[in-house]
Each structure stands twice: as C-alpha cells, then as structure tokens.
C-alpha cells in the first residue's frame, strides 16, 4: 500500500484512570457503568468520494474504520471522566474489572447498488460489488441500496460529460443511502438491545436532525461523528452556530492518512 497509514495504538483509556491522573475522583464501580458496545454506521459513498479526490483508493477501509473507533474511544472516555456525558445503567457483573472499556459492535456499511445502468459502466460497477463482497467478508455488515439509473451513467465524470454534451436527457439519481442509514440508526437506538454508543462515519449535515433526536430520546447513548475534513460540516464542531453540544469532539480522519494518527486533533 502506498503512502503512510499509521496504526493507532490500542490504548483504550478507562474513565476512572483519566480522572485519577487529573486529580479528580475516580468513577465508582457500582450499579452504573460506562458505555461498552459501540456500533458504527458508515456512509461508504462519503468516504469513496474523498479518497477518490485524494487518489488514495488503495487505503484498506476496515483499518480506517478501526482507527476511527479507537480515537472515538479515547475521546469518549475522557469526556465521561469530566462528567460531560450521561452514564448508562447497563451492568456487567461478570466483567467488573474491565467494564469501562468500549468494545466494537456491528459495523454497518451503506452503499448504493446500481441497476439498469449504462453498459460502459459495467466494469466499474462490478469492481465496486467485488469491493463490497470483500468488506462483507472482512466483518462489515454491508447494506446495499438498489438504485435504478434508467440507462444513464453511474460514474460522476461520465454523468457530467453526458450532461455537458447534451447526448441525452440527464437526471440526477437519488440513491437513498442516507435515508437507509438513518432508518437503521434509529431502529438500533430504539431496540431493546441498543448499543451504548454510536459512531457515524460521515460528515454530512443531513444527519444532524437524527443525531439530535437520538441524544434527546436516548440520552444513555453516546454519539460521535468521524469524517474527512473536506466532508465534515461545520455544524459538528463545538462552536457551531446552532448551539448543539455534541457528546464527543468530531474525529478528523485526514490524520490517519498523513501519518498523524496518534496525534490528538
């Protein structure tokens, strides 16, 4: 693989240890514990566009997601130690010594699956489907959303070419991936076996309403966002003009590609 892709050390800091080093009171190990299971909701198209623009399509996606998860864990634990986040009432008596450690749950990957597309895009679409199969085999629960292109191009550059040259009537296809991700995210957060934390790997501001709804309806669930800087909406930063107070500072994934993965952004 070309370029630098530095692994984040697997240093999952306990909230009580962080508080002790800061001179504060360590978290009590009573009936109330810290979040453990974290589910990741990944907007594949959002990441694909950024890596394509950067010429970094060779980056292994699973490694990238694992690095985002580890950075999220470190920040969430520190936020919990400062009492900035609500604690969950889920108890784990069988594992009381390590109950404060976040563990990675299901990784949901949402991607468009084109059908009825232009014949020139067959190789491109087939390569994407093979990529999705490989991600499924790597342990990511891929959720393909079928999109009918009505004979038009799938690739962005060919769509633009067709539109500019007026070869045929061009129309934008709404994949509905964001809606599918939102539906699954809400379904999981409202389920009886809901995760203790969710990490959204996308910087689109379209997800702000659903994340606000989760923080209001399910206050026991810790919410985090990870994205590349070019795709990260300003509304996810602490000083956003909407006055939204996010649980965890957004994770900027550009550092993972520049060799600054271990640097706290």
Secondary structure, DSSP 4 states (H G I P E B T S, - for coil): --S--PPPP-----HHHHHHHTTSPPPP-SS-B---EEEEEEEHHHHHHHHHHHT-TTS-HHHHHHHHHHHHHHHHHHHHHTT-SPPB----GGGGGGTT--EEEEEEEEEEEEES--GGGHHHHHHHHHHHHHHHHTT-EEEEEEEE-TT---SHHHHHHHHHHTSS--------HHHHHHHHHHHHHTSTT--SEEEEE---GGGHHHHHHHHHH-TTSEEEEEE-GGG--GGGSTT-TT----SSPPEETHHHHHT-TTS--
